[in-house]
Each structure stands twice: as structure tokens, then as C-alpha cells.
Amino acid sequence: MASTVANGLQKVVNMNGAASHNPKLADMSRDFVNSEDQNARITTDFGQKVSNTDHWLAVSSEDRYGATLLEDTHGREKIHRFDHERIPERVVHARGAGAFGTFKLFESASDVTKAGVLTDTSRTTPVFLRFSTVLGSRGSADTVRDVRGFAVKFYTEEGNWDMVGNDIPVFFIQDAMKFPDIIHSGKPEPDTEIPQAQSAHNNFWDFQYLHSEATHMFMWAMSDRGIPRSYRMMQGFGVNTYTLESDKGERHFVKFHFTPTLGVHSFVWDEALKICGQNPDFHRADLYEAIDNGVFPKWKFGIQTLKESQQDDFEFDILDATKVWPEEEVPIRYIGELELNRNVDEYFPQTEQVAFCTSHVVPGIGFSDDPLLQGRNFSYFDTQLSRLGINWQQLPINRPVCPVMNHQRDGQSQHMIHQGKINYWPNRHSAIPPAKPEEGGYTDYPQKVAGIKQRLKSKKFREHFNQAQLFYNSQSPPEKAHITSALAFELDHCDDPIVYNRMAERLCEIDLGLAQAVAEMCGAPTPTKALRPNHGKKSAALSITHYNAPEPTIATRRIAILIGDGYDAVAFNGVIAALKAAKAFPFVIGPKRQTLYADGEDKSTGKGVQPDHHFEGMRSTMFDSVFVPGGSHIETLKKQGRVVHWVREAFGHLKAIGATGEGVELVKLACQVDGMKFSTPRSNEVVDHYGVVTAAATTPHSFKETLQMAKGAKDFIDAYTWEISQHRNFDREMDGLSAMVAY
């Protein structure tokens, strides 16, 4: 208990120190209270100290409990407050996690914008980033197949800038008018409220077929992008087309990009499914763990810009949110970095009450005629009124760090106390006038507008399949295989033949081979003819493989080390030291959480090792790799089906597996399929085969803290950490080895 309180107090101390150089933390510091203060006493909300918070005031005696009295203001307040703890959850993006951080430019974009946050390289701008799933309720699982929200609130010197994006650069619809329909179709079906946080049902795929502009987006959602390994390993996109205005009055169209420095990585589907039940909080825990350990997530920030004169130069409309701007045609210019470096202090007032509006921009950033963006500008503000009330921007997490002053008054939960007689403009005192442009006042770009008022999309908006083909063509063979499997899974859960038959037909607009493979699995008639020729174009940046980390890294990778009584202490300690030096997170897994001892260690005098988890309390799905050191413990572990399953499941999920000494025999037992090769005791050779790295003969020199991760490395620890850095061994899948084991 004492250590828990000490940790809480230290967090408050750290917060106060950080506030001195972070304006947002300084702003919120007046609202912080220490809930672990042992010198404080319970009070009511009106400040009266409470002497008993366990028993309601009643007419009672030592012999009998009598009538409960309504006059107990303490009891009534406690229940009253509990009954009103919930607020309406978000209709979409209800399930979320967030963190604080900073944004820093390393190159000014003053040639295209006058926005200080994008031009002043001396600034460090505080930010709050909220990640989320889209379809599920607040209590749903993290690892479902879904789009992920990527919403950043920049607390700039000129006001809040909300970049409200996703981890996928396009969306299902072009026009905000269709937003209720796409979300209704994806949410649980109204008669049964089933399924939760799933797109695998009739209504969703019925809409996808009948609304063909969604074709490009559903290909992204069915790709590996739909099941990210971590919030820290996914991209962020502004999705919509915004505008930038320079101090010369010149306007550019812009797309915003965030690219993770750890690379872009995903789960495999079987793994994602299992984690939904084994740890539905996986992603939020993963984010907290990394920041808490000081390995801060980072993203490069980039912009794609086009001059106004270039608006019509492409085969697609640059204002169409269902289209990307291919990087081969419009390169990304990376100009800054976003880092998350502080976990939230309390989930509800920060992560739950943070509210974003696409309409919140600062001078130098504006809006295009993107019809989805125009609707979002209305909708986001409207939804905050429903959830939080008219004064939602006064909540600590939402209020700007710059001065706020206007003539708006009153409303529910008004916190500001305005002194003086004036609450209007113009007034006799000339108090609180509008800001002039030279004082930083926001001005709208004088855009020339001409057209006919009608409900009509331009010709380029009506083309829906070219970029769906471009996306599919650009995927690597494993990614294409995963899209096929995902579509087959989704349509297998549709029991209306009209739905899956139509979808097999729709896929003929993209690729005939894909359509045939999915039709076979979901029970639709096998199509024999493509409905349009494939243009054959590719864009490298549309594949996850384009975003490997610039240098091999295993930072924040979770490594399970399986041991029992009688493990090899040299291999165990050597691997743990090497992993920690590389900022990976090793976890010891054993048959029990009581102390385990190494071979030759005297239990009466030795310290031993206390495992972090036992085999039944955790699964391989929670980790990026599994390592098995040698020792006499292997003979016992080989007889435990759960241990064998640990290794076999990691093999099936394409993860790096390492083993030394006798540990090779356990790995061989779990992964012995035709074609696999392992190190033998007669050889000093390190064998790296399909990401399974084995060394039957090792010495203390085999383990070192200075890593030289490289493909084909001769040293065990270098070869093993290289395979971890590659995230998955997809050759194991493509050559059919993972399908040979039951996991």
C-alpha cells in the first residue's frame, strides 16, 4: 500500500515539474487533486467532512436494524453522484485511449502557410492524441477488425487545432449526408443488437455493395490495416482535403500524414480474434506500457500540397475523401515530429471528455469544398453539445492555452466568471472588439465560387473502382492473401445469399482471382469474367511493407521467456540483458508465479526468479516473440501441453522464436513440420529457418548487450533479435508451414 501511495505522489510531483515547461500541463494543474493523499479526509461535494461513508443513517439499535432515513444527505449525495456518473457515449469512436505529448517542427512550411504551428521551428506545441475504434461501444474489445481513429488536439498559441483523422487515408462515403447510413449499416443490426463491434454481417455488406463509392475503403478495412498491432505502429491521416494559406495570400490544398517511426505492423487474424477475449484492453494497455517505460511513441508529420491551379490535373477529384493522392504523383514532405510522452492521469475527465471538431483550425489553415469535410464541420460540433453541453470547451482537457474572451454567456456548466457590464458588441467602451488580421484574427480565403445549386456530384466523383484496383495491385503477396481471408471470413457470417452473391460480383470489378477465391469460400457462384479490366498500376506507399522502421529495432517488443525449475541461467540472463539494452520488454513465464531456480542453484541460498505470469494466466498472443533457454527444465516442459501450445501458437502466428541448448528440443517438438530445420548438439551453428532461430550449443560469449541485428547473422542474439525486428516471418505462411500446425 505504501509503495502504491508513493507512486501516486511521485506522479503528482512529476506533473508539477513538467507543467513548468508545458503550457497545457500548467493550464490543467489547477484542476488536479491527489486522490492518494493520506492527510486528506472524505468530504461531501459541498465541503462538509464525512465521518461515516459505509452505513446509511437509520433508526436502529444493537438488536435490530430499522427504517432508513432520507434525511441522510451524505448517503443521498453518494448514490445520486453514482447514478449520474455516465454521460452519453460517442455514437462512433466510443472505444478510445489517449495520451499527452508534444509536436515539434524541424522544417518550416512558411512557403505554403502562415500557421504558426507549421512555421515556427522554435515552438514545442502541447498535444493530446486520442485513438479509437469506430463501430464498437465503449466496452467493446480493442483488437476487432475496424478503422481506427487518430485525433490530435494541438494546443497552439493561436487556439486549438483539431486534426480529426483515421489510420486509413480514405473513407466509405464522399458526402456527409450518407454518414448515418454507413454507420447504421455497420452497427449491430437493430432487431437483435448483434454483432458488437463487427462488420461481418448482412447489413454492412449489403450497404457496401449498394453504395459502390465505399469499394476502395472496404479494401483497406479488409487489409492488415484493419487489425493494427499497436496504436504506436499505425499511421494517421487527416482523410479530408484542407487548405493552407500563406502570408502572401496564396492558397494550397493539403493532406496531413503521420508515419510511425516504429514502422507499420499488424496482427494476424487468428491472433486478433483470440486477444479480443484474452485481453480486450490490449491496445490501451500497450500504449500505457510503452509510455510508462519511457519508450515514447513517435510519428513523422508530413504534408502533401497542391497549388490551386493543380486542382483539376488528376484523374481523380482531389476533394473526394474516397481517394488518395498517390505519393508518386504528390510526394509527402515531412516537416515535423509528434511524440507521446505522458499518460493520462484519469480516463474520464481526459480521454472520455476530450472533444474534437474538424472546424477547429488556426489562421493559415482552412477548409476546401470537400463535401465530407463540410458535413463533419457541422456534425462534430453538434455531437459535443449532446454529450457535454454548450460549455464543453471550458473543460480542462478541451480549453485552449491561449487567452479566450468573447461575448458568449451562460448555458449549462458555465465556469467562467465575466466581470463588468458588457456582454455585446459593439459597445460604448469598445471592450473586446474583433481582432484585426494583423493582430492574428482569422480570415476566410476569398474563394471565387460559381455553379448551379443542385444535388449532383461531378464526373470524377462518380468513378469508384480505379483506386480500389490500385490498392489491391500494390499489396504484397501476404497482404493479398490476408485480404482474401478477411473477405471470406466476413461474408461467411452473412447468411443472406443476396448479400454474399452480390459481393462476389462486386469483387470482379477489382480482381477476378480475388473474386473467385472469395466466392468459393463464402458459397457464392464462382464468377468467370472480370467486370472491368485491371489497369495494372501500383503505388508502393499503399503497402505496409513500405513502412518498415529505417533501422532494425525491437524497442517495446514484448518477449516471453519460458522457463521452469532447472533453466539455463547463462542463456536466460544473457538474453534478458540484451533485450533490455535494446529497449524491448522481456517477461518471464513459468508453471507458477512462485520462485523458480536455475540449474545448480541452491534453493536455500539462491534468489531464483519470480515469473511475471504462469502458463495458464497468459498466452503467446500477448507477446511478439517466444524464447526458450536450455536446461534440465525442458524435460518437464515438453510434457506440458500448454507449454507446447505456447510455442506452436507463436509459430502459427508467424512470430520469431528463439531457443538455445536443450530448449531447441521443445521448439522442435512444437514446430516439427516437413521442411523445418533446427540446430543440432553436434554443431556450433546458429540456424535461422523461417524465423525460428536455434542454437543447440552456446557459450557465455553467445549473449551480448551490444546488438548487431542483421539478416543471416552468425551470432545467436543478433540473428534472433533481427527476426523479432521483422515483426513476422510471412514466408512461413506463404510456404504453407504455419498451416501444418494446430494452434
NUFIVO-960704 format. One record per residue (C-alpha): x, y, z. Coordinates in steps of 0.02 Angstrom, whole numbers, plus 50000, padded with zeros to 5 digits. Layout:
REM NUFIVO-960704
XYZ/...
***
This chain:
REM NUFIVO-960704
500005000050000/501405012150047/502285009649881/500655012449787/500365028949876/502175033949848/501995030649662/500435041349656/501275055549749/502795054549637/501655056149485/500945072349556/502715078749586/503215074049409/501665082749341/502055098749434/503835098649369/503295095349190/502005109249198/503355122249210/503835119749027/502225112548954/500865125848943/499445113248934/500015103949090/500195120749177/498435125249123/497705109049191/498715109149352/497405119949441/496155105749417/497225091549482/496885083749651/497895070049733/496735055349765/498105046249862/498405059949991/498405051350161/498215067950250/496575072250163/494875066950228/493245062350139/492055076950115/490405079750029/490385089249865/489925104849965/491465102650075/490735095350235/491875082150311/491085064850317/491295054050473/490495038050405/490375032950223/489885014750249/488195015050335/486615024650290/485815034150433/484415023350503/483295020350654/484245005750728/484864997850887/486084984450940/484684971750921/483804977050762/484084987250604/482634998850572/482005011250444/483245020150330/483105039050339/483015050250186/483735064450288/485475056850264/486215069750145/487865060350139/487055044150083/485895052749958/487335062649881/488435047249864/487075037249774/486495052449675/488255055449609/488475037049567/486825036549471/487425050949361/489225045649327/488895041049146/488695053149002/488095048448827/489475038648743/490045043448570/488965036248431/490585031848341/492355030948412/491645026648583/493065014648625/494635025048647/496315027848729/497365043548736/498985051648791/499825068548802/501335073548702/502215086948602/502355092348421/503955099748352/504385106148178/506085102548102/505675112047943/504585127447920/503145126647796/503075145647781/503115144247591/501335137247596/500555143047761/500595156747891/500025145048031/501245147148175/501125128848223/501765124248049/503045138248025/503885142148192/505275129248217/505665136148391/503975130548461/503555114948556/501665113048544/500735102548675/499565089448603/498305076448658/498045061448544/496525050148558/496505033348470/494895023648448/493915010348358/492415016248258/490965003948268/491044996448442/490325002848605/491415009648744/491524992248821/491984982948662/493684974948625/495214983948558/495784971448427/494224969648319/494354972548131/493914990848111/494515007848061/495495016648200/495255034848247/496825045748256/496265062548327/497555075648379/497185091448478/498585104148455/498565117048595/499345131048492/499705149148538/498325154348417/496995142448482/496605123948469/496875114948305/495975098248296/496615086148165/495255072948172/495865058348068/495965039448050/497295026248022/496645024047844/496785038747721/495085036647638/493295034247695/491735024547645/490745039547585/491015055547486/489585065647558/489185068147742/487335065347702/487725046647696/488585045847866/487045039847962/486795026047833/488565019247834/488615019148024/486875011648042/487364997847922/488944993848019/488224994748194/487354979548271/485784975148174/484294983848256/483194968748291/484474958448388/485844971048434/487074958448358/488524958448317/489504970248428/490994979448351/490934968648194/490684972148010/490414953547975/488524954047950/487204956247816/486814974647838/488594980747823/488984971147664/487284974947590/487714993447603/489474990747535/488774983247376/487364995547350/488495010447387/489915007447266/490935022647319/491365012547476/492324999547373/494045007447395/493815009447583/493204991847618/494774985247533/495814994947658/494734988947803/494924970747748/496804972647734/498044971147877/497714989447915/496074984047996/496974974648136/498474985148191/499724977648312/499794993748413/499175011548408/501025015648407/501275005948247/499925013248137/499855028548027/498735043548050/497885052947908/496845068747902/495745059847772/494945075847709/495695089147598/496065105147693/496855121247632/498385131247683/498545150047658/500225158847658/500585176447719/500595181347534/498775176347520/499165161047414/498145145247443/498655126947430/497645111047453/498385099547585/498295081847654/499035078247828/500045062547867/500795054548024/502025040047998/502605029848150/504475028348175/504255010248235/503535005348065/501774999748021/501324982548087/499774971948112/499104956448196/498674940548105/496814937248109/496804921948223/497844931848348/496694947048343/495174935948372/495944927548523/496554943648603/494754950348598/494374937648734/496064935948818/496394954448840/495074966048766/496094980948829/497664975848734/497924991848634/497635004048777/498744993748892/500084993048758/500085012048740/500165014648928/501565001848948/502685009948818/502495027548887/502655021549067/504305013249022/504965029048940/504985022248763/503935036148689/502935033348528/503405044948386/502695049348216/503435059448075/502235073048020/502075076447835/501035086447713/500525083747533/500165100447450/499455105847282/499295123147209/497545129247171/497975128546987/498305109747001/496575105147065/495985097646901/497635089546847/497225071846906/496085057646850/495265058547022/494495073347111/495675079347247/494165083847356/493495065947355/493775057947526/493655040447449/495265043647352/497105045047400/498365056647320/499655043647263/501375048247328/502125045347155/501075059947096/501055070647254/502555066947366/502435068747555/503515082347630/503975077747809/504195093347916/503935088448098/503775075348233/502415070948358/502915062148518/501785054948654/502665056048822/501375056748961/499965045149006/498285051949061/498005055049245/496175049849245/495255042049099/493555050349112/493965068949125/495335067448995/495125053348869/493225052248882/492855070848891/494095076548760/493095082948613/493675086448436/492975097048296/493625097048119/493085115248111/494385119948243/495835126948144/497035141548164/497495155848046/498405148647896/497355132647892/495655132047809/494345121247726/494145115047550/492495110947466/492715092647513/490875088047544/491295075747681/492325088747773/490955101647759/489725089747842/490975084647975/491215102948020/489375103548069/489215086148143/490695086048263/490185102248347/488395096048360/488865079548442/489875088248579/488315098048628/487385081748651/488755073448753/489495087548854/488385102948844/488625120148769/490125124648877/491115108948833/492605119348777/492855125448955/493255107749016/495095106549067/495565094448928/494715105048794/495115122848841/496485131848743/498115137748819/497925154748737/496755168348806/494895165448774/493715180248775/492065184048688/490285189648723/489525172248734/488705169448903/487835157449020/487235140048973/487365124149074/489025121649165/489685139249132/491335140549229/491985157549177/491505172449284/491445187949175/491705204149271/490935220249205/489345226249120/489745222348939/489145206448852/488865212548674/489725220748526/489805234848478/489795243248647/490125260748717/491775255448796/492445247048637/492775232148751/493305215448674/493255220548490/493575208648345/495415205448308/496155213148153/497075201548032/498735209348083/498275205148264/498035186848219/496185187548176/495605172748071/495105177447895/494235166447767/495075164647599/494145174747465/493735159747356/492805162747194/491255151647185/490175148047032/488945134146992/487165128346992/486265124047154/485825105547136/486115088547215/487445082247095/489215075447105/490485079446969/491035066046846/492655061746937/491685058747098/490655045547007/492155034246970/492305021547112/493465007347062/495135013446993/495915016447164/495185000347235/496164991447098/497695002347134/497644997447317/497464978847284/498814978947150/500024987347271/499894974147407/501244961147438/500764942647415/500464940147602/499394955747610/498354949847462/498124932947545/497534941547704/496264952147609/495574936247530/495434927847701/494644943147780/493304944547647/492974925847658/492774927347848/491624942447838/490484935247704/490444918347791/489494927447930/488214933947806/486764921647794/485794930547657/486334923947485/485874940447405/487244948847507/488704936947477/488234933347296/488234951947257/489874954747346/490734941047246/490094950147093/490744966847156/492484959747180/492524956146993/492694974946974/494374973747063/495194957047025/494454941146954/495604929547051/495124938047214/493274936647170/493434918147129/494374913847288/493124923147399/491614916047306/492234898347335/492444901147521/490814910547553/489684899547445/489324911447301/489334905747119/491114906347052/491254921146931/492094917846764/492324935346694/493064951546758/491824965946753/493184978346707/494994976846653/496324979346786/497374994646744/498924986546822/499515002346911/500365001347081/500875013347220/502215006947338/501635017647484/499965008547492/500804992747559/501274990747741/502954984047684/503405001747628/503445007447810/504734996747897/505735006048028/507255014547948/508415004148059/508034987048135/507284989448308/506464978748441/506034993448554/504424989948653/504264972348582/503574960548714/504614944548729/504014929348827/505394918948906/504754901548952/505604893149100/505354880549240/506424874649384/508114869949308/508314883349173/510004888349099/510454904249195/511804909549071/510624909648921/509184916749024/510164931349097/511094934648934/509524936048829/508614946848957/510084958848967/510174960248777/508304963048760/508264976648893/509764985348815/508774986148653/507254993348747/506224977648723/505094971648863/505514953848923/504264944049027/504614927949120/503264914549102/503304898949209/502214884849275/501864895349431/502194912849496/503184906549644/505074907449631/505954896549503/507774891349516/509134888649387/510094872649359/511334870549502/510594884649606/510384880849791/508564884549836/509064888150017/510294901849970/509874906749791/508744921149743/507924912449597/506714921349479/504894925349508/503924923949345/502834938249286/501454925949237/501094907449234/500704897449077/498834896949109/498724915349155/499424921948992/499544916648810/500784918748669/499574930848586/500094944148712/501894943848651/502904947248494/504094932748516/504484917548623/506194912248688/506594895548770/508274893748859/509034876648885/509224867249048/508514852049135/506814860549146/506494856048964/506114837849003/504684843749115/504074857348998/503994845348849/502684835348943/501544850348971/500314852648828/500034870948869/501894874748853/501994865648686/500454875448631/501304891848680/502714888548557/501594880848424/500384895548428/501824907948410/502404897848260/500664898348185/500584917148211/502224919048115/503204926048263/505064924948293/505514910148405/507194907848488/507924892948581/509604887948649/510324871848718/509014859048766/507674872048729/507904867748545/507084850848579/505504859148647/505394870548496/505704855948380/504304846048465/503084860548442/503614865748266/504164849448185/503414850348012/504104845047844/505414857247787/505914864747955/507744864648006/508464866048181/510174867148261/510914850748324/512014847448477/513424841448365/513554858248280/514024875548343/512994882848203/511584895048233/510114890048123/508874903448071/507494894947972/505834903547937/506104914848086/506454900648208/508204903848275/509014889348365/510754886548440/510964869648522/512734873548578/513044890448660/514354898648772/514274914148880/515014923548732/513444919548633/512504932848731/512964951148725/512104967648756/512824976448603/511744970348460/512134970048276/510444964748210/510654958348033/509904945747915/510954929947914/511934934648071/513064920748137/512834925748319/511264919148405/510694935148489/510994945448330/510034933048223/508614931348349/508354949948377/508414952848188/506954941048167/505994949848307/506294966448219/505484959648061/503834957748157/503254942048065/504014928847954/502754928847812/503754915947713/503204903447845/501404907147796/501634908547609/502584891947601/501204883347699/502184878847856/501084888147980/499554879147913/500334862347959/500204865048147/498634865648253/498564881448357/
***
